[in-house]
C-alpha cells in the first residue's frame, strides 16, 4: 500500500490528489498488460499509445495544442512520473520522454511548430526524443561538436553524432542541438526538429544497458533540414536546452522517488512475513533501523522534489538550484533505499525477475542522465557561492 499522506502537504491542491488517483488506476489496470521487458521497443510504443488514449500525455504538452494547460505543470509531471515509476520503469520512461522530447517546442516553439508536432505527441500517435548528448559532450555541453551549416536560404545541413539518445530508433521526431557559430562555446548553439527518415539521418547503433530502454547513437551526414524547423532564435540552443532541463530535472527525482517508494513497500512486505529466529524479520532491531533509514530517505526526497516543482509552478523563472537539489537527493537516496531492500530480501533480492532486482537496475541510470550527481553538486555549489557573493 502506497503511503499517500504526502498529498496533504501544502504543495498540493485537490486537482493533484485527483490526478494521482487517476494515474494510480491506470498504472494498476493498464500498465502490466502492456509491458514486456524482453521487447522494450514494442512496450514503449504500446505504452505511449495507451498514455495518449487515456489523456495522460496531455500533461506533457501545452494547450491549445493537445495539452491540458497553457504551461507545463511541474507538480503534475512529478506526480505522474512518481506514480508510473512505482508501477514500472518503462511506463515512467514512456511518459517522461514525450515531455522531454517535446519540451523545447512547448517552451520556445512557434505556433506553427506547436500545431505541427504537439497534438500527435499528446495523442500518443508520435514518439518524441531529445538529442543533446554526444560522444565527447555529455555533462560539458560547451564541447558539443555537431554542426548545422546553411544550405541556401531555407535549409541547413546537420553533420555529426549524438549518443545515449532515449527513444533513439523508435522516435518520430528528434530535437537536435547543433553548433551554428553565432558565438563561442554555449553561445553558438541552436536547436532543430529533425524528423525520422530525413535524408542523411540514420540510427548508427542501438545501445543496450542494464535496465533495457530504447537508446541509440544517431548519425547525421549532411542531413538537410528546413530552417523553419529551428526552435527559437539562432544561438539560443543552450538556453533552450537548460530551460527544458530546468522543468524536467525535478521529474527525474520524482521517478526515483517512485522507485524508492516501491522498494520500501517491497521491503516492508518482506520483513513482516519472513520468519527468522522464531519471529518476523521486522522484530530485529537492526532491521528496524534499516527501515527507519529508508523512510527518512524517501521523505527527504519527496520534500526536495515537490518543493522544486511547487516553486516552478508558482512562477519562478528558473529553479536551477532547487531542481539540482531535488535530482541529487532523490536519486542518491533512492539508490540507498533500493540497495537496502535488496539486502533485506537476501538471496531473493538478487534473483533475476524479482521486483527489487529490477529496481536495482532501474535506479542506476537516474544518477547519471540529465546531469550526473557530480554535476548537480557543481551546479549547487556554484549557485550557492554566487548567491553568497551577491548578498
PyMOL commands that set and color helices and strands:
alter all, ss='L'
color gray80, all
select helices_A, chain A and resi 5-8+14-34+40-53+56-60+74-87+89-108+111-122+141-143+185-188+227-229+237-273+281-283+285-313+320-350+355-367+373-390
alter helices_A, ss='H'
color red, helices_A
select strands_A, chain A and resi 128-131+147-150+155-166+173-179+189-195+201-206+215-226+230-231+275-276+279-280
alter strands_A, ss='S'
color yellow, strands_A
deselect
rebuild
show_as cartoon
